[in-house]
Amino acid sequence: MHEHREWPRYSAERRLTLSANLDGKLYLCTVADVSLGGARLVFDDDLPAETGRSGSIELLHPDAEPVICEPIWRSRRELGIQFDFSEESLGLVSVCVRNIVDHDSQTKS
Protein backbone atom coordinates (compact mmCIF):
# COMPACT_ATOMS: atom_id res chain seq x y z
CA MET A 1 0.00 0.00 0.00
CA HIS A 2 1.46 3.35 -1.05
CA GLU A 3 0.58 6.42 1.00
CA HIS A 4 0.01 9.79 -0.63
CA ARG A 5 0.72 12.23 2.17
CA GLU A 6 0.73 15.92 1.42
CA TRP A 7 3.54 16.72 3.89
CA PRO A 8 6.69 14.86 4.97
CA ARG A 9 6.11 12.96 8.20
CA TYR A 10 8.74 12.84 10.94
CA SER A 11 8.77 9.72 13.12
CA ALA A 12 9.72 10.09 16.74
CA GLU A 13 13.28 9.09 17.49
CA ARG A 14 12.98 10.60 20.97
CA ARG A 15 10.01 10.83 23.33
CA LEU A 16 8.01 14.07 23.51
CA THR A 17 5.07 14.27 25.88
CA LEU A 18 2.14 16.64 25.38
CA SER A 19 -0.99 17.25 27.40
CA ALA A 20 -4.20 16.72 25.46
CA ASN A 21 -7.41 18.33 26.66
CA LEU A 22 -10.11 15.93 25.46
CA ASP A 23 -13.68 16.78 26.37
CA GLY A 24 -12.52 18.79 29.41
CA LYS A 25 -10.16 16.14 30.82
CA LEU A 26 -6.35 16.25 30.52
CA TYR A 27 -4.45 13.19 29.26
CA LEU A 28 -0.71 12.80 28.74
CA CYS A 29 0.28 11.54 25.32
CA THR A 30 3.41 10.92 23.29
CA VAL A 31 3.98 12.20 19.76
CA ALA A 32 4.60 9.14 17.55
CA ASP A 33 4.97 11.14 14.35
CA VAL A 34 4.22 14.64 13.11
CA SER A 35 3.92 16.63 9.89
CA LEU A 36 2.71 20.12 9.00
CA GLY A 37 -0.73 18.63 8.48
CA GLY A 38 -1.13 16.55 11.63
CA ALA A 39 0.23 14.08 14.14
CA ARG A 40 -0.30 10.65 15.62
CA LEU A 41 -0.63 10.75 19.40
CA VAL A 42 -0.17 7.67 21.60
CA PHE A 43 -1.72 7.44 25.07
CA ASP A 44 -0.47 5.15 27.87
CA ASP A 45 -3.99 3.98 28.74
CA ASP A 46 -7.12 3.20 26.77
CA LEU A 47 -9.20 6.28 26.06
CA PRO A 48 -12.87 6.22 27.03
CA ALA A 49 -15.02 5.33 23.99
CA GLU A 50 -16.40 8.83 23.40
CA THR A 51 -13.20 10.77 24.17
CA GLY A 52 -12.21 13.17 21.43
CA ARG A 53 -15.44 12.83 19.49
CA SER A 54 -16.64 16.36 20.37
CA GLY A 55 -14.79 17.83 17.39
CA SER A 56 -11.78 19.53 18.93
CA ILE A 57 -8.70 18.68 20.97
CA GLU A 58 -6.45 21.18 22.71
CA LEU A 59 -2.75 20.27 22.80
CA LEU A 60 -0.48 21.83 25.40
CA HIS A 61 3.31 21.98 25.70
CA PRO A 62 5.29 24.46 27.84
CA ASP A 63 7.36 25.62 24.82
CA ALA A 64 4.37 26.41 22.56
CA GLU A 65 1.03 28.17 22.61
CA PRO A 66 -2.04 25.93 23.13
CA VAL A 67 -3.27 24.47 19.84
CA ILE A 68 -6.81 23.45 18.95
CA CYS A 69 -6.86 20.63 16.40
CA GLU A 70 -9.35 18.25 14.85
CA PRO A 71 -9.44 14.49 15.49
CA ILE A 72 -9.33 12.56 12.21
CA TRP A 73 -9.20 8.97 13.44
CA ARG A 74 -8.84 7.08 16.71
CA SER A 75 -8.12 3.69 18.16
CA ARG A 76 -8.05 2.49 21.77
CA ARG A 77 -4.78 4.29 22.60
CA GLU A 78 -4.09 6.50 19.60
CA LEU A 79 -5.51 9.62 18.00
CA GLY A 80 -4.74 11.01 14.59
CA ILE A 81 -5.14 14.78 14.57
CA GLN A 82 -5.15 17.45 11.90
CA PHE A 83 -3.57 20.88 12.35
CA ASP A 84 -4.69 24.11 10.77
CA PHE A 85 -1.99 26.46 9.54
CA SER A 86 -2.24 28.94 12.39
CA GLU A 87 0.87 30.43 13.95
CA GLU A 88 0.18 28.39 17.10
CA SER A 89 -0.02 25.11 15.15
CA LEU A 90 3.19 25.83 13.26
CA GLY A 91 4.89 26.66 16.56
CA LEU A 92 3.85 23.31 18.07
CA VAL A 93 4.96 21.41 14.95
CA SER A 94 8.34 23.13 15.25
CA VAL A 95 8.65 22.14 18.92
CA CYS A 96 7.71 18.55 18.05
CA VAL A 97 10.21 18.21 15.20
CA ARG A 98 13.02 19.80 17.25
CA ASN A 99 12.37 17.41 20.12
CA ILE A 100 11.57 14.08 18.45
CA VAL A 101 14.05 13.98 15.56
CA ASP A 102 17.71 13.19 16.20
CA HIS A 103 19.24 15.92 14.06
CA ASP A 104 22.82 14.75 14.78
CA SER A 105 22.23 11.39 13.10
CA GLN A 106 20.69 13.09 10.05
CA THR A 107 23.64 15.41 9.51
CA LYS A 108 26.11 12.49 9.69
CA SER A 109 24.32 10.56 6.90
DAHUNOR-V242685 format. One record per pair of residues at least 24 apart in sequence whose ideal C-beta (glycine too) atoms are under 10 Angstrom apart, sorted by the first residue. I is the first residue (numbers start at 1). GAP is how many residues later the second one is. D is the distance in Angstrom with one decimal. If there is no record, write none. Layout:
BEGIN
<<I | GAP | D> <I | GAP | D>>
END
This chain:
BEGIN
<<5 | 30 | 6.8> <5 | 32 | 7.6> <5 | 33 | 9.5> <6 | 29 | 8.0> <6 | 30 | 8.1> <6 | 31 | 5.7> <6 | 32 | 9.7> <7 | 27 | 9.4> <7 | 28 | 4.0> <7 | 29 | 4.3> <7 | 30 | 4.7> <7 | 31 | 8.3> <7 | 76 | 9.7> <7 | 86 | 9.4> <8 | 26 | 10.0> <8 | 27 | 6.2> <8 | 28 | 8.1> <8 | 29 | 9.9> <8 | 89 | 9.9> <9 | 24 | 5.1> <9 | 25 | 7.1> <9 | 26 | 4.4> <9 | 27 | 9.4> <9 | 28 | 8.7> <9 | 29 | 8.8> <9 | 30 | 8.9> <9 | 31 | 8.6> <10 | 24 | 5.5> <10 | 25 | 6.8> <10 | 26 | 9.9> <10 | 29 | 9.4> <10 | 83 | 9.1> <10 | 86 | 7.6> <10 | 87 | 5.4> <10 | 90 | 6.5> <10 | 91 | 5.3> <11 | 29 | 9.3> <11 | 89 | 7.8> <11 | 90 | 8.2> <12 | 27 | 9.7> <12 | 28 | 9.1> <12 | 30 | 9.0> <12 | 84 | 8.5> <12 | 85 | 10.0> <12 | 87 | 8.8> <12 | 88 | 4.1> <12 | 89 | 7.9> <12 | 90 | 9.8> <13 | 86 | 9.8> <13 | 87 | 6.2> <13 | 88 | 5.8> <13 | 89 | 4.4> <13 | 90 | 9.4> <13 | 92 | 7.5> <13 | 93 | 9.3> <14 | 85 | 6.5> <14 | 86 | 5.4> <14 | 87 | 7.6> <14 | 88 | 6.4> <15 | 27 | 10.0> <15 | 84 | 8.6> <15 | 85 | 7.6> <16 | 45 | 7.9> <16 | 79 | 7.8> <16 | 80 | 6.0> <16 | 81 | 9.5> <16 | 82 | 9.1> <16 | 83 | 4.4> <16 | 84 | 4.9> <16 | 85 | 9.9> <17 | 27 | 9.8> <17 | 44 | 8.3> <17 | 82 | 9.6> <18 | 41 | 5.2> <18 | 42 | 6.5> <18 | 43 | 5.2> <18 | 44 | 9.9> <18 | 46 | 9.0> <18 | 49 | 9.2> <18 | 74 | 8.2> <18 | 77 | 9.1> <18 | 78 | 8.2> <19 | 39 | 8.5> <19 | 40 | 7.3> <19 | 41 | 4.2> <19 | 42 | 7.4> <19 | 43 | 9.4> <19 | 47 | 9.3> <20 | 27 | 9.5> <20 | 31 | 9.3> <20 | 32 | 8.2> <20 | 37 | 5.7> <20 | 38 | 7.2> <20 | 39 | 5.7> <20 | 40 | 7.6> <20 | 49 | 9.3> <20 | 51 | 10.0> <20 | 59 | 7.5> <20 | 61 | 8.7> <21 | 35 | 9.0> <21 | 36 | 6.8> <21 | 37 | 3.9> <21 | 38 | 7.8> <21 | 39 | 6.8> <21 | 45 | 8.2> <21 | 47 | 9.2> <22 | 25 | 7.3> <22 | 26 | 8.8> <22 | 28 | 9.6> <22 | 29 | 4.8> <22 | 30 | 4.8> <22 | 31 | 9.1> <22 | 32 | 8.0> <22 | 34 | 9.2> <22 | 35 | 5.7> <22 | 36 | 8.3> <22 | 49 | 8.6> <22 | 57 | 8.1> <23 | 24 | 9.9> <23 | 25 | 8.4> <23 | 27 | 7.3> <23 | 28 | 5.8> <23 | 29 | 7.0> <23 | 30 | 7.9> <23 | 31 | 5.3> <23 | 32 | 9.9> <23 | 33 | 9.4> <23 | 34 | 8.8> <24 | 30 | 8.9> <24 | 34 | 9.8> <25 | 26 | 7.6> <26 | 32 | 9.2> <26 | 34 | 7.9> <27 | 24 | 7.8> <27 | 25 | 9.3> <27 | 30 | 9.6> <27 | 52 | 9.5> <29 | 28 | 9.7> <29 | 30 | 8.4> <29 | 48 | 9.1> <29 | 49 | 8.8> <29 | 50 | 7.5> <29 | 52 | 9.9> <30 | 48 | 9.9> <30 | 70 | 9.1> <31 | 28 | 9.3> <31 | 30 | 9.4> <31 | 61 | 9.6> <31 | 62 | 10.0> <31 | 64 | 9.5> <31 | 65 | 5.2> <31 | 66 | 9.5> <31 | 68 | 8.1> <31 | 69 | 5.7> <32 | 46 | 7.4> <32 | 48 | 9.7> <32 | 68 | 8.8> <33 | 47 | 9.8> <33 | 63 | 9.1> <33 | 67 | 8.1> <34 | 47 | 9.6> <34 | 49 | 8.8> <34 | 58 | 8.7> <34 | 59 | 6.0> <34 | 60 | 9.8> <34 | 61 | 9.5> <34 | 62 | 4.4> <34 | 63 | 6.4> <34 | 65 | 9.8> <34 | 66 | 6.9> <34 | 67 | 9.1> <35 | 48 | 8.5> <35 | 58 | 7.7> <35 | 61 | 9.5> <35 | 62 | 9.2> <36 | 47 | 7.0> <36 | 49 | 7.6> <36 | 53 | 8.4> <36 | 54 | 7.5> <36 | 57 | 5.9> <36 | 58 | 10.0> <36 | 61 | 9.6> <37 | 35 | 9.6> <37 | 44 | 9.6> <37 | 45 | 6.3> <37 | 46 | 6.2> <37 | 47 | 9.6> <37 | 48 | 9.0> <37 | 52 | 9.7> <37 | 56 | 9.1> <38 | 31 | 7.4> <38 | 32 | 8.6> <38 | 33 | 9.8> <38 | 34 | 6.6> <38 | 35 | 9.9> <38 | 41 | 9.9> <38 | 42 | 6.4> <38 | 43 | 5.3> <38 | 44 | 4.4> <38 | 45 | 5.6> <38 | 51 | 9.6> <38 | 55 | 9.3> <39 | 30 | 8.1> <39 | 40 | 8.7> <39 | 41 | 7.6> <39 | 42 | 5.5> <39 | 43 | 8.7> <39 | 44 | 7.4> <39 | 53 | 8.7> <39 | 54 | 8.0> <39 | 57 | 6.8> <39 | 61 | 9.9> <40 | 32 | 9.7> <40 | 33 | 9.1> <40 | 35 | 9.9> <40 | 38 | 6.2> <40 | 39 | 7.5> <40 | 40 | 5.5> <40 | 41 | 7.9> <41 | 28 | 9.7> <41 | 30 | 9.5> <41 | 33 | 9.5> <41 | 36 | 9.3> <41 | 37 | 6.5> <41 | 38 | 4.8> <41 | 39 | 7.8> <41 | 40 | 6.4> <42 | 33 | 9.6> <42 | 35 | 6.1> <42 | 36 | 5.4> <42 | 37 | 8.5> <43 | 31 | 9.9> <43 | 32 | 9.8> <43 | 33 | 8.6> <43 | 34 | 4.9> <43 | 35 | 7.1> <43 | 36 | 7.5> <44 | 33 | 7.5> <45 | 31 | 9.1> <45 | 32 | 7.1> <46 | 29 | 9.5> <46 | 30 | 4.8> <46 | 31 | 5.9> <47 | 27 | 7.1> <47 | 28 | 8.7> <47 | 29 | 6.8> <47 | 30 | 6.7> <47 | 31 | 8.6> <47 | 32 | 7.5> <49 | 25 | 9.6> <49 | 27 | 9.2> <51 | 28 | 8.5> <52 | 27 | 5.7> <52 | 29 | 8.6> <56 | 25 | 9.7> <57 | 24 | 6.0> <57 | 25 | 9.9> <59 | 24 | 9.2> <59 | 29 | 9.4> <59 | 30 | 9.0> <59 | 33 | 6.2> <59 | 37 | 9.5> <60 | 32 | 9.2> <61 | 30 | 9.3> <61 | 31 | 6.4> <61 | 34 | 5.7> <61 | 35 | 8.1> <61 | 38 | 8.8> <62 | 33 | 9.2> <63 | 28 | 8.4> <63 | 29 | 8.7> <63 | 31 | 9.1> <63 | 32 | 4.9> <63 | 33 | 9.9> <63 | 35 | 8.7> <63 | 36 | 8.3> <64 | 24 | 7.1> <64 | 25 | 9.1> <64 | 26 | 9.5> <64 | 27 | 4.7> <64 | 28 | 4.3> <64 | 29 | 8.9> <64 | 30 | 7.8> <64 | 31 | 4.7> <64 | 32 | 8.6> <65 | 24 | 9.0> <65 | 26 | 5.9> <65 | 27 | 7.5> <65 | 30 | 10.0> <66 | 26 | 8.7> <67 | 24 | 7.9> <67 | 25 | 4.7> <67 | 26 | 8.9> <67 | 28 | 10.0>>
END
